[in-house]
Amino acid sequence: MNNSKLTASELMELENKYGAHNYHPLPVVLDRGEGVFVWDVDGKKYYDFLSAYSAVNQGHCHPKIINTLMEQAQKLTLTSRAFYNSQLGLYEEFVTQYFGYEKVLPMNTGAEAVETAIKLCRKWSYEKKGLAENSAQIIVCENNFHGRTTTIVSFSVDPDACNHYGPFTPGFIIIPFNNADALEKVLKENQHIAGFMVEPIQGEAGAYVPDDGYLKKCYDLCHQYNVLFIADEVQTGIGRTGKLLACDYEHVHPDILILGKALSGGVYPVSAVLSDNEIMEVFQPGQHGSTFGGNPMAAAVAISALEVIRDEKLAEKAFVLGEMFRKEMNGLCKTSKIASFVRGKGLLNALVINNEGHKNLAWDICLKLLENGLLAKPTHTNIIRFAPPLVITEKQLFECVDIIKNTIIEFE
């Protein structure tokens, strides 16, 4: 079927008819993207303030990344790991030096990387720490979002994520986020803890930023009790929060670092688990793998994507523009009845909406934002996440601030 002849409503109906209904998209059909902008099938232009959940930090279709993709796609795309390929070693050297680790295990999606980190942590705990087989437990936080696999939703508290997917995988202890005392209590009382896995900022929970010092205290506690500190920076990493990693704000170097999303600039599924030799060496041939993980196209693309972050100083840019954005949103919240407060770091921010009088207010605001030329999506009913590509300019950011303010005023 030639989609150039189909209307937006016809294309949405195709998805509705033939696709599983596991998403509730905004009613817009996107056809093209460049930098901070996307265009729908009718040619209307929008600011993208979701960035594919922070996968497109480098902007849509960044020419350097796309050129790398095209060049490698015409040369060699997949070998499996049954053989060496000419790109993987170069990428492994580049990414480990870039983030300061000795080893990387390449995967494809964020959820696969989280699963890999769980396996790595457990295996280390049996072979290095000396826990009894099948006794290892990993501590996680309430309102986490680490992916959608059966194991990962086993430690979710979100009913939509976990209801009717049991029986669940055991071996996880859930504690409150932003509460180092709760972590210390479990570590004191339980001798079977292998690791603590945390998002430095909880993205899906609505850019929930913990108190200053929380990550460092948790990191120090983990080392005190010989427990691995695992940072899921799939959404918060690669410059999004104003530092290369959100953990960098507290000078925390995770024992296991999980990356994905913007690791490819949003053009190809690439994820990674980084650690040092003493931990990573527990994996021996045949004990973990992926047909596509570490493929030459992914390796080449990831190098280019990380070079863009570095060369265009996108983390530094996100820091400065994020401060400006929150200052403007704080000003809005002081005078607004429905914009309660803003939180975030860098260009990962969330506006909390007072929806007491209208449960779907955040959704309706996002529909009006769409009408006004800006794409954002609500999370947890009353929170609107704002996360534009990091290539956005100051002028563009303030144009978007005006759109947001004027849209909110329409609902006052």
Residue pairs with C-beta under 8 A, 6 or more apart in sequence:
3 11
3 41
6 14
6 41
7 41
8 27
8 28
8 29
8 40
8 41
8 42
11 29
11 41
12 27
12 29
26 366
26 367
26 370
26 375
26 377
27 367
27 370
28 40
28 46
28 370
28 375
29 40
29 41
30 38
30 39
30 40
30 41
31 39
31 40
31 41
32 38
32 39
33 39
33 48
33 56
33 60
33 61
34 59
34 60
34 61
35 59
35 60
35 389
35 391
36 47
36 48
36 59
36 60
36 388
36 389
36 391
36 392
36 396
37 45
37 46
37 47
37 48
37 60
38 45
38 46
38 48
38 60
38 375
39 45
39 46
40 46
44 373
45 373
46 370
46 373
46 374
46 375
47 373
47 374
47 375
47 388
47 396
47 399
47 400
47 403
48 56
48 60
48 375
48 388
48 389
49 369
49 374
49 375
49 376
49 386
49 387
49 388
49 400
50 375
50 376
50 377
50 385
50 387
51 57
51 266
51 387
51 388
51 389
52 261
52 266
53 203
53 235
53 261
53 387
54 203
54 235
54 236
54 238
54 240
54 261
54 262
54 348
54 387
55 260
55 261
55 262
55 264
55 265
55 266
56 262
56 265
56 266
56 389
57 238
57 239
57 240
57 261
57 262
57 265
57 266
57 309
57 314
57 389
57 390
58 65
58 262
58 265
58 266
58 305
58 308
58 309
58 312
58 314
58 389
58 390
58 391
59 265
59 389
59 390
59 391
60 266
60 389
61 267
62 265
62 305
62 308
62 391
64 304
64 307
64 308
65 264
65 265
65 267
65 301
65 304
65 305
65 308
66 267
67 304
68 300
68 301
68 303
68 304
69 267
69 268
69 297
69 300
69 301
71 300
72 87
72 296
72 297
72 300
72 301
73 297
75 296
76 85
76 86
76 87
76 296
76 297
77 295
77 296
77 297
78 291
78 292
78 295
78 296
78 297
79 85
79 295
79 296
80 291
80 295
81 289
81 290
81 291
81 293
81 294
85 294
85 295
85 296
85 299
86 296
87 296
87 297
87 299
87 300
88 106
88 294
88 295
88 296
88 299
90 299
90 303
91 106
91 294
91 298
91 299
91 300
91 302
91 303
92 104
92 106
92 299
94 303
94 306
95 104
95 272
95 274
95 302
95 303
95 306
96 102
96 103
96 104
96 274
98 306
98 310
99 244
99 245
99 257
99 259
99 274
100 253
101 257
101 274
101 275
101 276
102 275
102 276
102 277
102 280
103 274
103 275
103 276
103 277
103 280
103 281
104 272
104 273
104 274
105 116
105 120
105 272
105 273
105 274
105 275
105 280
105 283
105 288
105 293
106 270
106 271
106 272
106 290
106 293
106 294
106 298
106 299
107 113
107 116
107 271
107 272
107 273
107 290
107 293
108 269
108 270
108 271
108 290
108 292
108 293
108 298
109 147
109 260
109 269
109 271
110 146
110 147
110 232
110 234
110 235
110 258
110 260
110 261
110 271
111 146
111 147
111 148
111 149
111 152
112 271
112 290
112 293
113 234
113 258
113 259
113 260
113 271
113 272
113 273
114 146
114 147
114 149
114 152
114 197
114 232
114 234
114 258
115 147
115 149
115 151
115 152
116 273
116 288
117 197
117 230
117 232
117 256
117 258
117 273
118 138
118 151
118 197
119 288
120 256
120 273
120 275
120 279
120 280
120 282
120 283
120 288
121 136
121 138
121 194
121 195
121 197
121 228
121 230
121 256
122 136
122 138
122 171
122 194
123 282
123 283
123 287
124 194
124 228
124 279
124 282
125 131
125 136
125 194
125 195
125 228
126 132
126 133
126 136
127 282
128 278
128 279
128 282
129 194
129 226
131 192
131 194
132 192
135 192
136 171
136 192
136 193
136 194
137 171
137 172
137 173
137 190
137 192
137 193
137 194
138 171
138 172
138 173
138 193
138 194
138 195
138 196
138 197
138 230
139 172
139 173
139 174
139 175
139 183
139 186
139 187
139 193
139 195
139 196
139 197
139 227
140 146
140 155
140 172
140 173
140 174
140 175
140 196
140 197
140 198
141 174
141 175
141 176
141 177
141 198
141 199
141 202
142 157
142 174
142 175
142 176
142 177
143 157
143 158
143 177
143 202
143 205
143 208
144 155
144 156
144 157
144 177
144 197
144 198
144 199
144 202
144 205
145 156
145 158
145 161
145 199
145 202
145 203
145 204
145 205
146 152
146 155
146 197
146 199
146 232
147 153
148 161
150 165
150 168
150 169
151 169
153 161
153 162
153 165
153 168
154 162
154 166
154 168
154 169
154 170
154 172
155 168
155 172
155 174
156 162
157 174
162 168
173 186
173 190
173 193
175 182
175 183
175 186
176 182
177 198
177 202
177 205
177 208
177 210
178 208
178 210
178 211
178 214
180 214
180 217
180 218
180 221
183 196
183 218
183 221
184 221
186 193
187 193
187 221
187 222
187 224
187 225
187 227
188 225
193 225
193 227
194 227
194 228
195 222
195 227
195 228
195 229
195 230
195 255
195 256
196 218
196 221
196 222
196 227
196 228
196 229
196 230
197 230
197 231
197 232
198 215
198 218
198 229
198 230
198 231
198 232
199 231
199 232
199 233
199 235
199 236
200 210
200 215
200 231
200 233
200 236
200 241
200 245
200 246
200 247
200 249
201 207
201 208
201 209
201 210
201 236
201 241
201 246
201 344
201 345
201 348
202 208
203 235
203 236
203 348
203 385
204 235
204 379
205 379
205 380
206 343
206 350
206 352
206 379
206 380
206 383
206 385
207 343
207 344
207 345
207 348
207 349
207 350
207 383
207 385
208 343
208 350
209 343
209 344
209 345
212 250
213 250
214 250
215 247
215 249
215 250
215 252
216 250
216 251
216 252
218 229
219 229
219 250
219 252
219 254
221 227
222 228
222 229
222 255
223 229
228 255
228 256
228 279
229 252
229 254
229 255
229 256
230 254
230 255
230 256
230 257
230 258
231 245
231 246
231 247
231 252
231 254
231 256
231 257
231 258
232 258
233 245
233 246
233 247
233 254
233 257
233 258
233 259
234 258
234 259
234 260
234 261
234 271
235 261
235 348
236 245
236 246
236 348
237 244
237 245
237 246
237 257
237 259
237 261
237 262
237 263
238 244
238 259
238 261
238 262
238 263
238 305
238 306
238 309
239 262
239 309
239 314
239 315
239 318
239 346
239 390
240 246
240 262
240 318
240 346
240 347
240 348
240 387
240 390
241 249
241 318
241 322
241 344
241 345
241 346
241 347
241 348
242 315
242 316
242 318
242 319
242 320
242 322
242 345
242 346
242 347
243 249
243 315
243 319
243 346
244 309
244 315
245 257
246 345
247 253
247 254
247 257
249 345
255 275
255 276
255 279
256 273
256 274
256 275
256 279
257 273
257 274
257 275
258 271
258 272
258 273
259 271
259 272
259 273
259 274
260 269
260 270
260 271
260 272
261 271
262 305
262 309
263 270
263 271
263 272
263 302
263 305
263 306
264 270
264 298
264 301
264 302
264 305
265 301
265 304
265 305
265 308
267 301
267 305
268 297
268 298
268 301
269 292
269 298
270 298
270 301
270 302
270 305
272 302
292 298
308 314
309 315
309 390
312 391
314 390
314 391
315 346
315 390
317 390
317 391
318 346
318 347
318 390
319 346
321 346
321 347
321 392
321 394
321 397
322 344
322 345
322 346
322 347
322 348
322 349
324 394
324 397
324 398
325 347
325 349
325 386
325 397
325 401
326 342
326 344
326 349
328 398
328 401
328 405
329 339
329 342
329 349
329 351
329 401
329 404
330 341
330 342
332 339
332 404
332 405
332 408
333 339
333 340
333 341
333 342
333 351
336 408
336 409
336 412
337 354
337 412
338 353
338 354
338 355
338 361
338 408
338 411
338 412
339 351
339 352
339 353
339 354
339 408
340 352
340 353
340 354
341 351
341 352
342 349
342 350
342 351
342 352
343 349
343 350
343 352
344 350
344 386
347 386
347 387
347 388
347 390
347 392
348 385
348 387
349 385
349 386
349 387
350 379
350 383
350 384
350 385
350 386
351 383
351 384
351 386
351 404
352 382
352 383
353 361
353 362
353 365
353 378
353 382
353 383
353 384
354 361
354 382
355 361
355 362
355 381
355 382
358 364
359 381
360 381
361 382
361 411
362 378
362 381
362 382
362 383
362 384
363 378
364 411
365 378
365 384
365 407
365 408
365 411
366 376
366 377
366 378
366 384
368 407
368 410
368 411
369 375
369 376
369 403
369 404
369 407
372 403
372 406
372 407
373 403
374 400
374 403
374 404
374 407
376 384
376 385
376 386
377 384
377 385
378 384
378 385
379 385
386 404
388 397
388 400
392 400
